[in-house]
Amino acid sequence: MQNKIDPKEYSPLALAYMGDAVFDILVRGYILAKGNMPANKLHKIAKGYVNAASQAKMYMHLEQIATEEELAVLKRGRNAKSYTTAKNQSVTDYRHATGLEALFGYLYLKGDRDRIDELFTACLAVIE
């Protein structure tokens, strides 16, 4: 989807809202590419990628390779005041995960699919 939206106009939590969906679809596509399997197994595998602890590790790695613009989005997402928290996850991990999702939402709204793919590949390297 190519939008004529300036992603800088959105709050970090709105970016994270979009980024959550973007990241989820990337994970699902990645897992499905590994082969056909029952849906419950797919879901169990996906949980290893889309939980706050894993995404916090990915965030730490992305901090090292992000551009200045991307780093600013990561930090805005991390520092956003959310009124929800993840079950069984630390507040710190949850905030880092929000930062990661904000970046993926930002890049999606910006229309930068190539950079999304690059950063997603970097995220996978952290977990696998």
JONORRA-V263472 format. One record per residue. RES is the residue in three letters. OMEGA is omega as a letter, one per 40 degrees, with the letter a starting at -180 (NA if undefined). Layout:
# JONORRA-V263472
RES;OMEGA  RES;OMEGA
This chain:
# JONORRA-V263472
MET;i  GLN;i  ASN;i  LYS;a  ILE;i  ASP;a  PRO;i  LYS;a  GLU;a  TYR;i  SER;i  PRO;i  LEU;i  ALA;i  LEU;i  ALA;i  TYR;i  MET;a  GLY;i  ASP;i  ALA;i  VAL;a  PHE;i  ASP;a  ILE;i  LEU;i  VAL;a  ARG;i  GLY;i  TYR;a  ILE;i  LEU;i  ALA;i  LYS;i  GLY;a  ASN;i  MET;i  PRO;a  ALA;a  ASN;i  LYS;i  LEU;a  HIS;i  LYS;i  ILE;a  ALA;a  LYS;i  GLY;a  TYR;a  VAL;i  ASN;a  ALA;a  ALA;i  SER;a  GLN;i  ALA;i  LYS;i  MET;i  TYR;a  MET;i  HIS;a  LEU;i  GLU;a  GLN;a  ILE;a  ALA;i  THR;i  GLU;i  GLU;a  GLU;i  LEU;i  ALA;i  VAL;i  LEU;a  LYS;i  ARG;i  GLY;i  ARG;a  ASN;a  ALA;i  LYS;i  SER;i  TYR;i  THR;i  THR;i  ALA;i  LYS;i  ASN;i  GLN;i  SER;i  VAL;i  THR;i  ASP;a  TYR;i  ARG;i  HIS;i  ALA;i  THR;i  GLY;i  LEU;a  GLU;i  ALA;i  LEU;i  PHE;i  GLY;i  TYR;a  LEU;i  TYR;a  LEU;i  LYS;a  GLY;a  ASP;a  ARG;a  ASP;a  ARG;i  ILE;a  ASP;i  GLU;a  LEU;i  PHE;i  THR;i  ALA;i  CYS;i  LEU;a  ALA;a  VAL;a  ILE;a  GLU;NA
